Amino acid sequence: MKKLHLIEQDNGLFISDNKQHFRPWWVNGIRVERCIEYFQSDYQFVEFWQTSNLGILLGLNGCIQMCEHDAFAYHEMVVHVPMQVHPRPRHVLIVGDGDGGSVSEVCKYKSVETITWVDIDRQVVAACSSWYASQFRNHDMRVEYLDENGYTVQLPRKYDVIIWGIDDDVTQEGDLDTSAYNRVADLLAPGGIAIANVNDPWPDKYLFDISLEAANRVFGNVGFVWSRFPSWSQTGDMLIMSDEPAYSRYRVCNNPELPQGLRWYDHDYHKAALKQPRAVFRNGVSSIPGLVPYNLIGD
């Protein structure tokens, strides 16, 4: 059973990722007051903690997933970057997102006709709907929820945008595995765009390079989205993928509809998140085809 790691300090109790299986040299501590719920679901160990100043924290299998205070930063970036690049997304697939935040962001688009939400762990979704009720208030009749495995579930259509919580495209041994990206490609409609979270290219560059290579073997147009999520004190990194060459560099926003009231995402941040830091490159050449170092990209 993998649980979050507790650290006792003079100024309080802190919680961090379980270092037995993730970055044993890295400690990212968040001060907590108490555990408000925990249980073993059919798939993972689930924890909810009341933090001192970041709201309710969710942990799955010993890894911090989100904090209530700033989860919107992740959800706005993972949703609105691909939704703004696609000129008219009508059918959207979300795989994962147990806390419901990404589904809530997609629901802000009036032009979207169907939203298919697949998450294998119904117990996590049910608990999150209680602790993070505000993230579920925007859900409407367009949302079809399926408690199925995203890799095997039979889905009714192809999708214009796919938001996939890929975290097992790299095995624990670090072997290259393209099965997750092949599944995403099979579900994309012509001209469709997919986005998936990946390992940080700075502290986890070896794993990031494997994920990048896997994506490049499947898709003809792969980009990298660089963002930051405050409570994690690190970057939140994503690969954006398509076989559509017209989405060159993914920096152009083609969707005429932009929801109002966003707190993190805007078009300026969109363009900035697609600029690549030098540290991601080898010998000044981007490891992502079609992209160039950020200092060579004009406004």
Backbone hydrogen bonds in HBPLUS format (Angstrom, degrees):
<---DONOR---> <-ACCEPTOR-->    atom                        ^
c    i                          cat <-CA-CA->   ^        H-A-AA   ^      H-
h    n   atom  resd res      DA  || num        DHA   H-A  angle D-A-AA Bond
n    s   type  num  typ     dist DA aas  dist angle  dist       angle   num
A0005-HIS N   A0016-SER O   2.88 MM  11  5.18 153.7  1.95 153.9 155.2     1
A0016-SER N   A0005-HIS O   2.87 MM  11  5.18 148.0  1.97 145.4 155.4     2
A0007-ILE N   A0014-PHE O   2.75 MM   7  4.98 164.0  1.78 146.8 148.1     3
A0014-PHE N   A0007-ILE O   2.80 MM   7  4.98 171.5  1.80 155.1 157.4     4
A0009-GLN N   A0012-GLY O   2.88 MM   3  5.25 162.1  1.91 161.3 166.1     5
A0012-GLY N   A0009-GLN O   3.13 MM   3  5.25 165.7  2.15 112.1 112.4     6
A0032-VAL N   A0013-LEU O   2.84 MM  19  5.85 162.6  1.87 156.4 161.5     7
A0015-ILE N   A0030-ILE O   2.89 MM  15  5.29 148.1  2.00 130.4 139.2     8
A0030-ILE N   A0015-ILE O   2.94 MM  15  5.29 151.8  2.03 141.3 149.8     9
A0018-ASN N   A0062-GLY O   2.73 MM  44  4.96 164.0  1.75 159.1 159.5    10
A0026-TRP N   A0023-ARG O   3.10 MM   3  5.38 170.8  2.11 121.0 121.6    11
A0052-SER N   A0031-ARG O   2.97 MM  21  5.74 158.4  2.02 138.5 136.5    12
A0033-GLU N   A0050-GLN O   2.73 MM  17  5.61 177.5  1.73 165.7 165.1    13
A0050-GLN N   A0034-ARG O   2.92 MM  16  5.60 166.0  1.94 172.6 176.4    14
A0036-ILE N   A0048-PHE O   2.88 MM  12  5.68 150.7  1.96 141.9 151.2    15
A0037-GLU N   A0048-PHE O   3.36 MM  11  5.15 148.6  2.47 141.5 136.4    16
A0048-PHE N   A0037-GLU O   2.80 MM  11  5.15 152.9  1.87 165.2 160.5    17
A0039-PHE N   A0046-VAL O   3.01 MM   7  5.39 151.2  2.09 144.1 150.9    18
A0046-VAL N   A0039-PHE O   2.83 MM   7  5.39 176.0  1.83 169.1 170.3    19
A0041-SER N   A0044-GLN O   2.84 MM   3  5.35 156.1  1.90 166.8 160.0    20
A0061-ASN N   A0045-PHE O   2.82 MM  16  4.92 165.8  1.84 147.7 152.5    21
A0047-GLU N   A0059-GLY O   2.91 MM  12  4.95 153.6  1.98 150.7 151.2    22
A0059-GLY N   A0047-GLU O   2.88 MM  12  4.95 160.3  1.92 147.3 149.1    23
A0049-TRP N   A0057-LEU O   2.96 MM   8  5.07 156.7  2.02 140.1 147.7    24
A0057-LEU N   A0049-TRP O   2.79 MM   8  5.07 165.5  1.81 153.2 157.8    25
A0051-THR N   A0055-GLY O   3.01 MM   4  5.52 163.3  2.04 148.7 153.3    26
A0069-HIS N   A0054-LEU O   3.02 MM  15  4.76 159.5  2.06 134.0 128.9    27
A0068-GLU N   A0056-ILE O   2.92 MM  12  5.19 147.8  2.03 134.4 144.9    28
A0058-LEU N   A0066-MET O   3.08 MM   8  5.56 161.5  2.11 151.1 155.7    29
A0065-GLN N   A0058-LEU O   2.82 MM   7  5.53 173.5  1.83 158.8 158.8    30
A0060-LEU N   A0063-CYS O   2.98 MM   3  5.37 156.1  2.03 151.9 150.7    31
A0063-CYS N   A0060-LEU O   3.02 MM   3  5.37 151.6  2.11 113.0 121.6    32
A0073-ALA N   A0070-ASP O   3.11 MM   3  5.75 153.6  2.18 115.5 121.6    33
A0074-TYR N   A0071-ALA O   3.13 MM   3  5.62 124.0  2.46 110.7 122.0    34
A0075-HIS N   A0071-ALA O   3.18 MM   4  6.51 171.2  2.19 158.0 158.7    35
A0076-GLU N   A0072-PHE O   2.85 MM   4  5.77 164.2  1.88 149.4 153.3    36
A0077-MET N   A0073-ALA O   3.43 MM   4  6.45 156.8  2.49 135.6 141.2    37
A0078-VAL N   A0074-TYR O   2.96 MM   4  6.14 174.6  1.97 166.7 168.0    38
A0079-VAL N   A0075-HIS O   3.13 MM   4  6.00 142.3  2.28 139.1 147.6    39
A0080-HIS N   A0076-GLU O   2.90 MM   4  5.65 154.7  1.97 140.4 147.4    40
A0081-VAL N   A0077-MET O   3.37 MM   4  5.73 157.3  2.43 132.5 137.5    41
A0083-MET N   A0079-VAL O   3.14 MM   4  6.16 158.8  2.18 150.4 156.1    42
A0084-GLN N   A0080-HIS O   2.93 MM   4  5.64 142.4  2.07 135.2 141.6    43
A0085-VAL N   A0081-VAL O   3.23 MM   4  6.41 144.9  2.36 143.8 152.9    44
A0086-HIS N   A0082-PRO O   3.10 MM   4  6.24 167.4  2.12 154.2 156.3    45
A0254-ASN N   A0084-GLN O   2.74 MM 170  5.97 125.6  2.03 145.3 159.0    46
A0255-ASN N   A0084-GLN O   3.02 MM 171  4.91 154.4  2.08 144.1 144.1    47
A0113-GLU N   A0090-ARG O   2.72 MM  23  5.12 150.4  1.80 130.0 139.8    48
A0114-THR N   A0090-ARG O   3.17 MM  24  6.65 161.9  2.21 157.6 162.0    49
A0160-ASP N   A0091-HIS O   2.87 MM  69  5.49 142.1  2.02 141.6 152.8    50
A0161-VAL N   A0091-HIS O   3.43 MM  70  6.84 157.7  2.48 151.4 155.5    51
A0092-VAL N   A0114-THR O   3.07 MM  22  6.36 166.5  2.09 151.2 154.7    52
A0116-THR N   A0092-VAL O   2.88 MM  24  6.28 165.3  1.90 165.9 167.5    53
A0093-LEU N   A0161-VAL O   2.97 MM  68  6.40 161.6  2.00 158.3 164.3    54
A0163-ILE N   A0093-LEU O   2.84 MM  70  6.25 163.0  1.87 161.6 167.2    55
A0094-ILE N   A0116-THR O   2.83 MM  22  6.21 162.7  1.86 167.0 170.8    56
A0118-VAL N   A0094-ILE O   2.82 MM  24  6.18 168.1  1.83 166.7 170.8    57
A0095-VAL N   A0163-ILE O   2.90 MM  68  6.31 162.0  1.93 158.1 162.8    58
A0165-GLY N   A0095-VAL O   3.01 MM  70  6.06 156.8  2.07 149.9 157.3    59
A0096-GLY N   A0118-VAL O   2.80 MM  22  6.18 161.7  1.83 158.2 164.5    60
A0100-GLY N   A0097-ASP O   2.97 MM   3  5.46 163.4  1.99 118.6 124.1    61
A0104-SER N   A0100-GLY O   3.12 MM   4  6.29 153.8  2.19 144.2 151.3    62
A0105-GLU N   A0101-GLY O   3.14 MM   4  6.46 148.3  2.24 142.4 150.0    63
A0106-VAL N   A0102-SER O   3.06 MM   4  6.39 159.7  2.10 153.7 158.3    64
A0107-CYS N   A0103-VAL O   3.04 MM   4  6.28 150.8  2.13 149.1 157.1    65
A0108-LYS N   A0105-GLU O   3.13 MM   3  5.50 158.1  2.18 108.2 115.1    66
A0109-TYR N   A0106-VAL O   3.06 MM   3  5.85 171.7  2.06 125.8 128.1    67
A0112-VAL N   A0109-TYR O   3.42 MM   3  5.70 156.7  2.48 104.2 110.4    68
A0115-ILE N   A0142-ARG O   3.04 MM  27  5.68 156.2  2.09 146.2 138.6    69
A0144-GLU N   A0115-ILE O   2.80 MM  29  6.16 161.8  1.83 167.9 172.5    70
A0117-TRP N   A0144-GLU O   2.82 MM  27  5.93 174.2  1.83 154.2 156.2    71
A0146-LEU N   A0117-TRP O   2.80 MM  29  6.17 154.3  1.87 165.0 169.8    72
A0119-ASP N   A0146-LEU O   3.11 MM  27  6.50 153.5  2.19 153.1 161.2    73
A0124-VAL N   A0121-ASP O   3.19 MM   3  5.55 126.7  2.49 105.1 116.7    74
A0125-VAL N   A0121-ASP O   3.28 MM   4  6.67 163.5  2.31 151.0 155.2    75
A0126-ALA N   A0122-ARG O   2.90 MM   4  6.10 158.8  1.95 149.4 155.0    76
A0127-ALA N   A0123-GLN O   3.06 MM   4  6.23 158.9  2.11 143.3 148.7    77
A0128-CYS N   A0124-VAL O   2.87 MM   4  6.05 163.2  1.90 155.6 160.5    78
A0129-SER N   A0125-VAL O   2.93 MM   4  6.08 146.6  2.04 144.6 153.5    79
A0130-SER N   A0127-ALA O   3.09 MM   3  5.33 144.3  2.22 101.7 112.1    80
A0131-TRP N   A0127-ALA O   3.06 MM   4  6.41 167.8  2.07 157.3 158.8    81
A0132-TYR N   A0128-CYS O   2.71 MM   4  5.31 156.4  1.76 144.2 151.1    82
A0135-GLN N   A0132-TYR O   2.99 MM   3  5.72 145.9  2.11 121.0 129.3    83
A0136-PHE N   A0133-ALA O   3.02 MM   3  5.34 153.8  2.09 109.1 117.4    84
A0139-HIS N   A0136-PHE O   3.17 MM   3  5.44 153.4  2.25 106.2 114.2    85
A0143-VAL N   A0140-ASP O   3.10 MM   3  5.94 170.0  2.11 126.6 129.7    86
A0152-THR N   A0149-ASN O   3.10 MM   3  5.58 148.2  2.21 113.5 121.9    87
A0153-VAL N   A0149-ASN O   2.90 MM   4  5.70 150.3  1.99 170.5 176.1    88
A0159-TYR N   A0187-LEU O   2.87 MM  28  6.20 155.3  1.93 154.0 162.0    89
A0189-ALA N   A0159-TYR O   2.79 MM  30  5.03 167.6  1.80 133.6 131.6    90
A0193-ILE N   A0160-ASP O   2.85 MM  33  6.25 154.5  1.91 150.7 153.9    91
A0162-ILE N   A0193-ILE O   2.94 MM  31  6.42 149.6  2.03 148.1 156.0    92
A0195-ILE N   A0162-ILE O   2.92 MM  33  6.41 147.9  2.02 160.7 171.1    93
A0164-TRP N   A0195-ILE O   3.05 MM  31  6.33 167.8  2.06 170.6 172.5    94
A0166-ILE N   A0164-TRP O   2.87 MM   2  5.55 137.3  2.05 102.7  90.9    95
A0174-GLY N   A0171-THR O   2.84 MM   3  5.13 159.1  1.88 111.2 118.2    96
A0182-ASN N   A0178-THR O   2.87 MM   4  6.08 154.5  1.94 158.9 167.5    97
A0183-ARG N   A0179-SER O   3.02 MM   4  6.21 154.4  2.09 146.1 152.0    98
A0184-VAL N   A0180-ALA O   3.12 MM   4  6.45 156.4  2.18 145.1 151.1    99
A0185-ALA N   A0181-TYR O   2.92 MM   4  6.14 164.7  1.95 150.0 153.9   100
A0186-ASP N   A0182-ASN O   3.01 MM   4  6.22 152.9  2.08 147.1 153.9   101
A0187-LEU N   A0184-VAL O   3.04 MM   3  5.33 136.7  2.24 104.0 115.9   102
A0188-LEU N   A0185-ALA O   3.33 MM   3  5.34 155.8  2.39 101.9 108.7   103
A0192-GLY N   A0189-ALA O   2.80 MM   3  5.05 145.8  1.92 143.1 139.7   104
A0194-ALA N   A0241-MET O   2.89 MM  47  5.16 164.8  1.92 152.8 157.2   105
A0241-MET N   A0194-ALA O   2.75 MM  47  5.16 165.1  1.77 153.0 157.3   106
A0196-ALA N   A0239-LEU O   2.98 MM  43  5.44 150.2  2.07 147.6 157.2   107
A0239-LEU N   A0196-ALA O   2.84 MM  43  5.44 156.3  1.90 158.5 162.0   108
A0198-VAL N   A0237-ASP O   2.95 MM  39  5.75 161.4  1.98 138.8 141.3   109
A0204-ASP N   A0200-ASP O   2.96 MM   4  5.27 137.6  2.14 140.7 153.6   110
A0208-PHE N   A0204-ASP O   2.88 MM   4  6.08 160.5  1.92 158.2 164.5   111
A0209-ASP N   A0205-LYS O   2.84 MM   4  5.95 161.6  1.88 150.3 154.1   112
A0210-ILE N   A0206-TYR O   3.23 MM   4  6.52 148.5  2.34 139.7 147.6   113
A0211-SER N   A0207-LEU O   3.04 MM   4  6.36 162.6  2.07 151.5 155.4   114
A0212-LEU N   A0208-PHE O   2.85 MM   4  6.07 160.4  1.89 155.0 161.1   115
A0213-GLU N   A0209-ASP O   2.90 MM   4  6.04 156.9  1.95 143.7 149.7   116
A0214-ALA N   A0210-ILE O   2.96 MM   4  6.19 156.5  2.01 148.7 155.0   117
A0215-ALA N   A0211-SER O   2.97 MM   4  6.25 161.0  2.01 151.2 155.7   118
A0216-ASN N   A0212-LEU O   2.93 MM   4  6.14 158.5  1.98 149.3 155.4   119
A0217-ARG N   A0213-GLU O   3.07 MM   4  6.25 136.2  2.27 141.4 151.9   120
A0218-VAL N   A0215-ALA O   3.09 MM   3  5.35 143.2  2.23 103.1 113.6   121
A0219-PHE N   A0215-ALA O   2.87 MM   4  5.97 173.4  1.88 167.8 169.3   122
A0221-ASN N   A0242-SER O   2.87 MM  21  5.25 131.5  2.10 171.2 172.0   123
A0242-SER N   A0221-ASN O   2.98 MM  21  5.25 140.6  2.14 143.9 154.8   124
A0223-GLY N   A0240-ILE O   2.76 MM  17  5.06 163.2  1.78 157.0 161.6   125
A0240-ILE N   A0223-GLY O   2.94 MM  17  5.06 160.8  1.98 129.7 136.1   126
A0225-VAL N   A0238-MET O   2.84 MM  13  5.10 174.2  1.85 152.4 154.3   127
A0238-MET N   A0225-VAL O   3.17 MM  13  5.10 158.2  2.22 144.6 149.0   128
A0226-TRP N   A0273-ALA O   2.84 MM  47  4.77 171.4  1.84 137.6 140.5   129
A0236-GLY N   A0227-SER O   3.04 MM   9  5.19 155.1  2.10 108.0 115.4   130
A0229-PHE N   A0234-GLN O   3.46 MM   5  6.53 163.9  2.49 166.6 166.3   131
A0232-TRP N   A0229-PHE O   3.05 MM   3  5.77 145.2  2.18 123.4 133.1   132
A0233-SER N   A0230-PRO O   2.98 MM   3  5.33 152.4  2.05 112.0 120.6   133
A0247-TYR N   A0244-GLU O   3.30 MM   3  6.07 165.0  2.32 119.7 123.2   134
A0250-TYR N   A0247-TYR O   3.06 MM   3  5.13 150.0  2.16 112.8 121.6   135
A0270-HIS N   A0266-ASP O   2.92 MM   4  6.15 151.5  2.00 148.5 157.7   136
A0271-LYS N   A0267-HIS O   3.15 MM   4  6.38 163.2  2.18 145.8 147.3   137
A0272-ALA N   A0268-ASP O   3.04 MM   4  6.31 160.3  2.08 148.0 153.9   138
A0273-ALA N   A0269-TYR O   2.82 MM   4  5.95 153.0  1.89 153.0 159.5   139
A0274-LEU N   A0271-LYS O   3.22 MM   3  5.37 144.6  2.35 100.0 110.0   140
A0275-LYS N   A0272-ALA O   3.08 MM   3  5.32 162.0  2.12 107.6 113.3   141
A0294-TYR N   A0276-GLN O   3.30 MM  18  4.97 160.9  2.34 146.2 141.7   142
A0280-VAL N   A0277-PRO O   3.11 MM   3  5.85 163.0  2.14 120.9 125.7   143
A0281-PHE N   A0278-ARG O   2.95 MM   3  5.54 163.5  1.97 121.7 127.0   144
A0282-ARG N   A0285-VAL O   3.16 MM   3  5.43 152.1  2.24 154.7 146.2   145
A0285-VAL N   A0282-ARG O   2.93 MM   3  5.43 167.5  1.95 121.1 124.9   146
A0291-LEU N   A0288-ILE O   3.27 MM   3  6.01 155.4  2.33 146.0 146.1   147
A0296-LEU N   A0293-PRO O   2.90 MM   3  5.71 165.3  1.92 128.4 133.2   148
A0297-ILE N   A0294-TYR O   3.19 MM   3  5.30 164.3  2.22 106.8 111.6   149
